[in-house]
Amino acid sequence: MSGENRGYALELKNVHKTFNAGTINEKVALEGVELQLEDGDFVTIIGGNGAGKSTMLNAIAGVWPVDTGSIVIGGTDVTSLPEHKRAKYLGRVFQDPMTGTAKTMSIEENMAIAARRGKRRSLKWGVTKEEKERYKAMLKTLDLGLEDRLTSKVGLLSGGQRQAVTLLMASLQKPNLLLLDEHTAALDPKTAAKVLALSDKIIEENGLTAMMVTHNMKDAITHGNRLIMMHEGRVIYDVRGEEKRNLHVSDLLAKFEEVSGGEFANDRMILA
Amino acid sequence: MILLSLNPLSLFRAMPGACAQGLIWGIMALGVYITYRLLDFADLTVDGSLALGGATAVMLIRAGVNPWIALIAAFAIGMLAGMITGLLHTVLGIPGILSSILTQISLYSINLNIMGKSNQAINVDQYKLVVSLRYISGDALSKFMFYGGVIGGCLVLIAILYCYFGTEQGQAIRATGCNMNMAKAQGINTNFHTVLALMISNGLVGLCGGLYAQYQGAADVNMGRGAIVIGLAAVIIGEVLFGKFCAKRKMAFAFTLMSVIVGAIIYYIVIAFVLWLKMPSDDMKLFSALVVAIFLWIPELKGKHSKKGVAKQ
């Protein structure tokens, strides 16, 4: 279908994924996900454990191939592309601060690697002088004192610092889509708030399209222009704009109870 | 009583040979460092690719090829061996260590085929060899030329590796070895870079095999047996003794590579010392394994004692 409407930043069509199919551990993770993101959408994603939030992000990133359905990013069908080829279109920040950076490499090397996302790795010098200046300036905006530690190994940084650097890395090459997978869940509340504010800033300044999985319903309401709720591998609720702004945590809880037949009692959710 | 029967002079006389061996095997240890430390891949191809490099170099020299060209060929064929291991792992999905064992075993047959029998000699009088045992027992000039050449060669290799691992491609290899998830998320083709690193590593091992065969004047199908242990010993000894020293330097990576070669030299000095103590040479492999085990244990031991003061993250 070449006459397809361009314009969607992301389009998921009938995406299915079952893990360990045919075994005793069979788990249906995605069951026909349908989702369209407009350019510039910042979508927060909530749902209970096992609802398929992270699985959906991993499906988009190509961590494994999906069983059926298609994934189109900015008009390009990436369904059959391996993870490293899809990276060209994606910026990613993970739940575990250790995942997004290479700890035995320096801050500037990590950033330089990210700046070459989607490009061929040649025999040119890995970090140029101009880059160092640019990174230094960017790190300064974080206000974490990292601008003087360009050559420090990332492994020496705290979890919050690493997430902040990973966020910067994700925006060095402007991605078509930024995937934030519970990227503040492993941080203490104060650091989490800082990293969240930084995420907002980077998304706004670069005009990025973004998806953020969170367990915190208040965050899900206050950040982004759109909110979706997932349940049993499907998108079951999708609000945006004015309607989203007027949401309350109690509305979301009611919604959860409705879809889970009243027996919804995930303490992680309620505490949030 | 036994000590009295030992001649200190003979230990002294064993030192030049130990240093020469250490320098040559240090090149192999650089290869082991690349897979073991940078790529985080336990590569046992080494035992086979060392003999492969030796066999190839010796047969080419016997066929009249220039010994320098023979070394380049040994490097190239070592890369090929590394590529096989890499493809077994990345394309067929065989676990890394098992892939390397498969290559190692098949190389045993291949090496026998290359040589036609289990060993082949080259006479230093007949060919103009790059390195030879003979040179270190010769006059002062030939000694100087030998050590100058080998040390210079090692430094050039270190410089090349230092630069390479600072390039975009070298960084991609390091990222692949350090954090595969991060590498993939940054668009790095981790399979390609895994194969590439294995090729560079085994190329160095093949080069070492070619040099060592020339040094001892023969290639033997068993010359690589236990090579991985020597390589690991060099890497670990270097790390344990010079790790802190290297980390503080500006060009830390170059110093680390140097410490690997120094580690290999120390290993051979220790071996020479043990042989001097009249330990039976049959027990040498057992002894090498012990040395590696002890040095691998040291960081663990240090960790246990220093953990008290370190707060949990």
Interface residues (C-beta under 8 A of the other chain):
Chain A: A61 E83 H84 K85 A87 K88 L90 R92 F94 M98 T99 G100 T101 A102 K103 T104 M105 E109 A112 I113 A114 R116 R117 G118 K119 R121 S122 L123 K124 W125 G126 V127 M169
Chain B: Y164 G166 T167 E168 Q169 G170 Q171 A172 R174 A175 C178 N179 N181 M182 A183 K184 A185 Q186 G187 I188 N189 T190 H193
